[in-house]
Amino acid sequence: MVERKPLLDWLAHGILILGVCVVAFPIYVTFVGSTNPLDNVVASPMKLSFGDQAMANYSQVLGTGGAAGGNAPVARMLWVSFVMAMLIACGKIGISLISAFALVYFKFPAKQFCFWLIFITLMLPVEVRISPTYQVVSDLGMLNSYAGLTLPLMASATATFLFRQFFMTVPDELVEASRMDGASPMRFFFDVLLPLSKTSIAALFVIMFIYGWNQYLWPLLVSTDQSYYPIVIGIKQMIAGESQVEWHLVMATAVLAMLPPVAIVILMQKWFVKGLVDAEK
């Protein structure tokens, strides 16, 4: 029996509350700054009370963007980031599922060698692959396009490895039963493996969506047209101008950039946690 000590409980809760405050305070400052005019944001010290300019600030960035960030509206950049995140997440999961299915259930020459080739790519940093990848994308004419933004980022050795490990835990009796029922390999994949993998798919979707949403370096290389700037580059452009930085608009843009990932995590929290801690995984 574990004895509970009230003093330790209070100490643990105090540390947790302190940690939450440290993490949440910058977010609170961002929210406050997005509702105030520029004079209040750049004042020293900055006022930490909500202002009355929220509608004006958000309407301006959604419609025209910040003056220092050019003419690209934030609404367009949010759409580019959303399309990127969805295509990257769905592409990574789809490719990883098929590749893991082939590695586990099909026999072909050098199968183990192919798996280790995939696994070794985890040891290569992005910077090592980015120059040749850019050259290929440029030669194929995919600069300033959704294909150029997403296709090079869809392959995932991590997701392939995780799905492979999960497929190896599926009982052989299910495979034999499917064969006896005359199911083709793809029928077994869609009717048996996919339903069993739905929690893992949900967990990986959340991770990969946030990964795609936060992309900065690759879109910076392949997009020279402002209409293909994701929101992360848009924020950088807003604070990189030679004129005075409109911090109230930057903070409003940052708040808008936080909303889609937070919504995905909240909506899929149950499946995400289940996919990570399920005892069968």
Summary of the structure (lengths in Angstrom):
residues: 281
radius of gyration: 23.7
end to end distance: 29.3
largest distance: 75.3
contacts: 815
relative contact order: 0.15
helix: 73%
strand: 0%
